Structure formats: C-alpha cells, structure tokens
Amino acid sequence: MDFSSKNISFDKDSYQQEWIEIQDNLKKKVVLEDDFTWKISPQGSCLDQAGNVESLQYIGGVDVSFVKEDPSLACGALVVLNAYTLNVVHEEFEVVRLKVPYVPGFLAFREAPIILGILDKMKQKAHPFYPQLLMVDGNGILHPKGFGLACHLGVLSNIPAIGIGKNLHHVDGLTRSGVMQFLQGGESMAKDVIPLVGKSGQTWGAAVLSTPDSLKPIYISPGHRISIDSSIRVVKLCCKFRVPEPIRQADIRSRIFLQKFKGSENLII
C-alpha cells in the first residue's frame, strides 16, 4: 500500500489492522547488529590504517515538519552531513499534503513515505552524497511495538538507521522518572550512558547525556543494521548540542524551507 499519494482517502478503522500486519512483517526483517562495511572513525581519514576500508563519511538526518495552522501540510527533509566535519554537504526537501493523520504507534505510515521518496530520487540519480547511515527524529526498537520510524525507514531503504527520541516511550517497565533517578544518583554522576534494560531483561537502547552540560538525556535505539553500541558511538560523535547535528540541521532547515514555501504562491498542492 502506497501512503505517499496525495489523493489517497483514509479510514483509520479500515487500515489499522493492515498496518499491524505490515509492521509485524517488516519487524521480522530488522537486523540489530552491525551490518555494514564502513568503519566508524573520528580521525577524519576515509581509510583505516591498512588503507583499504572505507570509513563512515555521509550521515543523513531526517525530519518532517508541519505547518501549525494546517497539520496536513508537511515538509520532509533529508540533510546529509560530512561525518568528520559535521558540515552539511547536501539537502533535499519535499512538501506534501498528507491524507494520513497521526495515529499513536503508527507514525511511520504518515511520515516514512516522504523520506523514502527523497531517498529513492537520490538513489536513482546515483547521487554522490547518498547517505551511508540515517539518523531519525523518532525511535528504533524503543517503541511500544518494538518497531518505530527508524526501523521502518531502515528496513524499507536498506540503510543502517538509528532512532533518536527526545522523550522516553514507557516500554517494558521503563520510565523517565526511573532513568532520571539513576542519572542523578551518586554512583551514576560520572556516567553519561544509561542502558535502557526493561523488566524482561531486554536492552531497548540507551539514555545518553550527549554533551558535558546536558541536563536531559536523549534516547537512542537502533533501527536497522546497526547495534546499540555502534549507535551510541556514532551519535556521540555527532553532538555539538543535545540533539545530534544531522537531526538538528534537518529540523532547522525543514522549518525554514516550509516557512519560505508558505510565503510563496505554491501553497496549494
């Protein structure tokens, strides 16, 4: 089912069961270990010491912004950063009128088609800045159904993906108050990474104080083809502020683009 069409009609009751089935099928394809050929290197070299392994160079940050006065009007952004300098090397935007409303637990069916469309256009053009990794303003496996937006995008694009949440989903007994108590406890004062282990014993991700002056953690969870440890490592390399730079830039630039679009004569789409 293609939810990216601008003319699609929507009936929540008709589609929700189908969404559940789609999520369940895609969830079976999620890989939660490192499944990539590049290396994570903060030194700024594109090759490892042996000179024959490519390092992670291009990180894509994705975000979808909405017009406050019209929540159906959305701007999807894919911003690609150089992994060593954290400078933006490419940006793509797509403004669409959504027919799918937000339904808790099914965010991907509203937002993912926009980003997947942008990625597909870049792939067809063999774009030199096609991302090797996606950072998503949303969750990976740290999700009530264990399959958040980062998983959805990762599986369907087949790109390693990491979910970054600003708020904690209360999954498997995890609570924000519990995480904050641990962070504020005497034994945890020197820690900036708190594994998010649920009552079942499963590790869903990590709460991370991303900069030395951070007071609020971000919540990192793998989406696809990357482990929790590597997810944390990449995110920490990308943080100038609380929110990792790929996502921060995607958010800033999508809002600017949408404001310009609102002020143009192209508002009717």
C-alpha positions in Angstrom: 0.0 0.0 0.0 1.4 3.4 -1.0 0.5 6.0 1.5 2.6 8.7 -0.3 -0.2 9.5 -2.7 -1.6 13.0 -2.2 -5.1 11.9 -3.3 -5.5 8.9 -1.0 -8.5 8.7 1.2 -8.1 7.5 4.8 -10.3 5.4 7.1 -8.5 4.6 10.4 -10.6 1.6 11.2 -10.1 0.1 7.7 -6.4 0.5 7.7 -5.2 -0.1 11.3 -5.3 -3.9 11.1 -3.4 -3.8 7.8 -0.8 -1.5 9.4 -0.3 -4.0 12.2 0.2 -6.8 9.7 2.7 -4.7 7.7 4.6 -3.7 10.9 4.7 -7.4 12.0 6.1 -8.5 8.6 8.7 -5.7 8.4 9.7 -6.2 12.0 10.9 -9.7 11.1 13.5 -8.2 8.8 15.1 -5.9 11.4 18.8 -6.6 12.0 20.1 -5.4 15.3 23.8 -6.0 14.8 26.4 -4.2 12.7 25.8 -5.0 9.1 27.9 -2.5 7.1 31.4 -2.5 5.5 32.5 1.0 6.6 34.3 1.8 9.8 33.3 4.5 12.4 36.4 6.7 12.6 36.6 10.1 14.3 40.1 10.8 13.0 38.8 12.3 9.7 40.5 9.7 7.5 38.5 8.0 4.8 40.6 4.8 5.1 41.6 2.7 8.0 45.2 2.2 9.0 45.6 -0.6 6.4 44.3 1.9 3.8 41.7 -0.4 2.4 38.5 0.0 4.4 36.2 2.9 3.8 35.1 4.9 6.9 31.7 6.3 7.5 31.6 9.6 5.6 28.0 10.6 4.9 25.3 10.7 7.6 21.7 11.5 6.7 19.5 13.3 9.2 15.7 13.1 8.5 12.9 15.1 9.9 9.3 16.0 9.0 8.0 19.5 9.9 4.4 20.6 9.8 2.5 23.9 9.4 1.0 24.8 12.7 -2.2 26.2 11.1 -2.5 23.2 8.8 -1.1 19.9 10.2 -1.8 18.1 7.0 0.9 20.2 5.2 4.3 18.7 5.8 7.9 19.2 4.7 10.1 16.2 4.7 13.8 16.9 4.9 16.9 14.8 4.3 20.1 16.6 5.2 23.5 14.9 4.6 26.4 15.8 6.7 30.1 15.0 6.4 30.8 12.7 9.3 34.2 14.3 10.1 33.4 18.0 9.9 29.6 17.8 10.6 29.1 20.3 7.8 26.0 19.9 5.6 27.0 18.7 2.1 23.6 18.2 0.6 19.9 18.8 1.4 16.7 17.7 -0.1 13.1 18.7 0.7 9.6 17.6 -0.3 6.4 19.4 0.6 3.3 17.2 0.6 -0.3 17.4 1.8 -0.8 14.3 3.9 -4.0 12.3 3.9 -2.9 10.0 6.7 -3.5 11.5 10.2 -1.2 10.8 13.2 -2.2 7.6 14.9 -0.1 6.7 18.0 2.1 3.7 17.3 1.9 4.2 13.5 3.9 7.4 12.9 5.8 5.7 10.1 2.8 5.3 7.9 2.4 9.1 8.0 6.0 10.2 7.6 8.1 7.4 6.2 6.8 7.7 2.5 8.0 11.3 2.3 11.6 10.4 3.3 11.6 7.2 1.3 10.6 9.2 -1.8 13.5 11.5 -1.3 16.0 8.6 -0.9 14.6 6.9 -3.9 15.2 10.0 -6.1 18.8 10.3 -4.8 19.4 6.6 -5.4 18.1 6.7 -9.0 20.4 9.6 -9.7 23.4 7.7 -8.1 23.9 10.8 -6.0 27.4 11.1 -4.7 26.1 12.1 -1.2 23.7 9.3 -0.8 23.8 8.6 2.9 25.5 5.5 4.4 23.6 5.9 7.6 20.3 7.5 8.7 19.6 9.3 11.9 15.9 9.6 12.5 13.9 12.0 14.7 11.9 9.1 16.1 12.5 5.8 17.7 14.0 2.5 16.6 13.2 -0.6 18.7 12.4 1.6 21.7 8.8 1.7 20.7 5.5 0.2 22.0 5.5 -2.3 19.1 9.3 -2.6 19.0 9.3 -1.1 15.5 9.5 2.7 15.4 10.1 5.1 12.5 13.8 4.4 12.4 13.1 0.7 11.9 10.5 1.3 9.2 12.8 3.6 7.3 15.9 1.4 7.8 14.2 -1.8 6.6 12.5 -0.2 3.5 15.5 1.7 2.4 18.0 -1.0 3.5 20.2 1.7 5.1 21.6 1.4 8.6 19.3 3.6 10.8 19.4 5.0 14.3 16.4 6.4 16.2 16.8 9.4 18.4 14.0 10.2 20.8 13.7 13.3 22.9 11.1 11.7 25.2 11.1 8.1 26.5 8.4 5.6 25.5 7.3 3.7 28.6 8.2 0.3 27.1 8.7 -2.9 29.2 8.5 -1.1 32.5 10.9 1.7 31.6 10.0 5.1 33.0 11.5 8.6 32.6 11.5 9.1 36.4 13.5 5.9 36.8 16.1 7.0 34.2 16.4 10.4 35.9 16.8 8.9 39.3 19.6 6.7 38.0 21.3 9.7 36.3 21.0 11.8 39.5 22.2 9.1 41.8 25.6 9.3 43.4 27.0 6.3 41.6 25.9 7.5 38.2 27.4 11.0 38.4 30.3 10.1 36.2 28.1 8.2 33.7 26.7 9.7 30.5 25.2 6.5 29.0 22.5 4.5 30.8 21.4 1.2 29.2 17.6 1.0 29.0 17.0 -2.5 30.3 13.3 -3.4 30.6 11.7 -5.7 33.1 12.0 -8.5 30.6 15.8 -8.2 30.6 15.9 -6.9 27.1 18.1 -3.8 26.3 16.0 -1.4 24.2 18.6 1.3 23.8 20.3 3.9 26.0 19.6 7.2 27.6 22.6 9.4 26.8 23.7 12.8 28.1 25.1 13.9 24.7 27.2 16.9 25.8 29.0 17.7 29.1 26.4 20.3 30.0 23.3 18.3 29.1 20.7 18.1 31.8 18.2 16.0 29.8 19.2 12.7 28.1 18.3 11.7 24.5 17.1 8.2 24.0 19.0 6.2 21.4 17.8 2.9 19.9 18.9 1.0 16.8 16.6 0.9 13.9 18.2 -1.5 11.4 21.6 -2.9 10.5 23.4 -1.4 13.5 24.0 -2.4 17.1 23.2 -0.4 20.2 26.9 0.1 20.9 27.6 1.4 17.5 24.5 3.6 17.5 25.7 5.3 20.7 29.2 5.7 19.3 28.0 7.4 16.1 25.5 9.6 17.9 28.1 10.9 20.4 30.5 11.8 17.6 27.7 13.9 16.1 26.7 16.0 19.1 27.6 19.7 19.3 24.4 20.2 21.3 21.8 17.9 23.0 20.3 16.8 19.7 22.7 15.2 17.2 23.7 17.6 14.4 22.2 15.6 11.5 18.7 15.7 13.1 19.2 19.2 14.4 20.1 20.5 10.9 17.2 18.6 9.3 14.8 20.2 11.8 16.1 23.7 11.3 16.3 23.5 7.6 12.9 21.9 7.1 11.2 24.6 9.1 13.0 27.4 7.1 12.1 25.7 3.9 8.4 25.3 4.9 8.2 29.0 6.0 9.5 30.1 2.6 7.1 27.7 0.9 4.2 29.2 2.9 5.2 32.6 1.7 5.3 31.6 -1.9 2.5 31.2 -4.5 3.0 27.4 -4.4 0.9 26.9 -1.2 -1.8 24.9 -3.0 -0.6 21.4 -3.6 
